[in-house]
């Protein structure tokens, strides 16, 4: 039985409004709030990113998801978490698809990163607020501060993008919903600049495709967290 049979579609205008609105929040956080917070408090830029991004971007994504879900009418017996948001138990094939997707995206992104590093040098690769002096000694506490931000980042995006929006986009765009979704997700990332945006193109395409194919939002969580987590740790420890 399709327990999402009453689910309304999501056409291009609301898709653009949600991704575009989130992109504006990210631009304000990165270009206005982080510099101001850094000047006002003297905190390291990466800590300012944790605060501005967590409170000003990813928490509002969860609020937006709540507002959308609250207005929907669910079928009798439909579980919000399992049926509507599609956080379903992971099967063996889904773990295989998730880990395979993670490896493919990681390899492609690393190839793009190394290619642009060769062409442009390291200085142009990441925004200043993502540059972290290698953590050591007492500064290792920054890794502990990053954990709740990382959780809010991953779950804020996955609950709104893949859990709330993608199922409705599938109603409107059918088998190509993942591609429409990928373009919108790319718009969200524009505040990071064109160079970093190029490196995340594999994730923009592969992640929503696999979530739609497997009909399971945990696939997106596994890939997204598997990319963001090790990448930040490697940067923080001076390995990248």
Secondary structure, DSSP 8 states (H G I E B T S, - for coil): --TTTT-----HHHHHHHHHHHHHHHHHIIIIIHHHHHHHH---HHHHHHHHHIIIIIHHHHHHHHHHHHH----TT--IIIIIS------HHHHHHHHHHHHHHHHHHHHHHHHHHHHH-GGGTS-GGG------GGGGHHHHHHHHHHHHHHHHHIIIIIIIIHHHHHHHHGGGHHHHHHHHHHHHGGGG-HHHHHHTHHHHHHHHHHHHHHT-HHHHHHHHHHHHHHHHHHHHTT--
